Each structure stands twice: as C-alpha cells, then as structure tokens.
Amino acid sequence: MLTGETAAALGGVIVFTTVAGLATWTRTLAADADLGLAAALAGAWNVLPIVLLCLGAGVLALGWSPGAVAAIGSLPAAGGFLLKVIAERSGLPTWLGQLSPFAHLAAVPADPVNWPAAFLMMALATLTAAAGTVGYRLRDLRN
C-alpha cells in the first residue's frame, strides 16, 4: 500500500511538473519569446529534487509520526525557501543559508543543472523514504 501510494505521488509530481514546463513553453510561444521546449522542461524539472525531498520526508513522517506528515513533508520546500530568503535578507551567516536545498538549485535554463546537488538531494530523499518505510512496517508492532 505504501509503495503504491508513494509511486502514485511520484508519478503525479512528474506529470504535473512536465505539464508546468509545457505550459511555460506554450506561453513563451504565444509571447514570441526565445525559449525552447527542452529549456522550458529543464527549468521545470529542476525543482524535482526538492519535491523528492518532500516526498521522502512525508514517507518518513508517515512511518514514524503519522500526525506530522503535512508539517514534516512540507519542511524541505516551505522551510527551505523561508530559510534561504531570511538568511539572505537578514545578514545571517552564509553557512546557515546553505542549509536550504534552494541554495543549491541552479537558475536553469540560464545555467546548467547542479547535478552533484541534485543527486545528493535525491539520495537523501531515498534514504528518508527507506527509513519511513521501515517505520511504517513496524508501526503496528509499536502500537
């Protein structure tokens, strides 16, 4: 059940992100702007590692603290964005702002994708989802 729901969420995220990239490209055609289909899709897909972090955090919460799924699942995106903005605007130490996953996204398509950061985020998402799966399978034994 958990695997199917996680796969469905992942599939939905990929579809919606792709649709966003296609919509961006379509709108640039209507505006006569110079943005190719591949560049529009790359820009949209660039956020997928952060989305995967949210999915992994959500599965982690579902396994170990089901009442906190919404808060923990949204933490990488909402918390990461707020951390980056607050750290930049308030003069906090640079290292603090670097804790945000948004600090490691490149401005795609203007810049190339930051592949090392993307792979690290995807690995962390996989590990948190695996830990959540363990907790989910042990949940009935704990209660």
Secondary structure, DSSP 8 states (H G I E B T S, - for coil): -HHHHHHHHHHHHHHHHHHHHHHHHHHHHHTT----HHHHHHHHHTTHHHHHHHHHHHHHHHHH-GGGHHHHHHIIIIIHHHHHHHHHHHT--HHHHTTSGGGG---TTTS---HHHHHHHHHHHHHHHHHHHHHHHHHHHH-
